[in-house]
């Protein structure tokens, strides 16, 4: 997972954003709130501990994918192709295994104490993973993004630290959990900041794929980082509309639904 180069700017969200390099996008680091107590292995993150940097996700694709139009597509709308600098490494899993892992990750409640109603919709998890990797667990991208959700090393470190876990991004099941946990983190962050503690990710709250609704903000930040989303929020502009449109379209009609 990583961010596109040049999209992030400094944001006053208790975070400092820094850009990196890469053909398809750059890894960026930001200081994030919601750190957990370091001595409690299963505690939810809190806002008490000092923030630490982490990298954000980005797609494994060289270009955004087109909208899908059929409710039951017969061709892969992604036409997924690996970037030239990416490679296959590690365990190959079937699409059925990938779907099972993503379904299990979406079923988890990541904030059981403070936000038990916050759940990441399965269609969002499946669509992000399809856009990022085509549900291929053995992809290692040129920027370090790995697996189904294209998890960056720093993103895995952030999730492990804040949630007191030891997830391995090289394991496809745990990779799905890291990516989904991060989507839950973004939902909590934007929900608290802009939507008065509402964590409703339903599409009914979004007039269009370009609306500044919570779902679109979360999708945008998964690719561009929350700093870029914060910067564009006042102007009511998404920094990566093509990425958001692609993922939102896949939520409606995805070749992955045949599996």
RALINRA-V858918 format. One record per helix or strand of 2 or more residues. SS is the DSSP state (hx for helix, st for strand). FROM is the first residue (numbers start at 1). LEN is the number of residues. If there is no record, write none. Layout:
{{SS:FROM:LEN} {SS:FROM:LEN}}
//
This chain:
{{st:29:3} {st:53:3} {st:87:2} {hx:95:13} {hx:122:12} {st:139:2} {hx:153:11} {hx:172:23} {hx:203:3} {hx:214:11} {hx:226:8} {hx:241:12} {hx:255:4}}
//
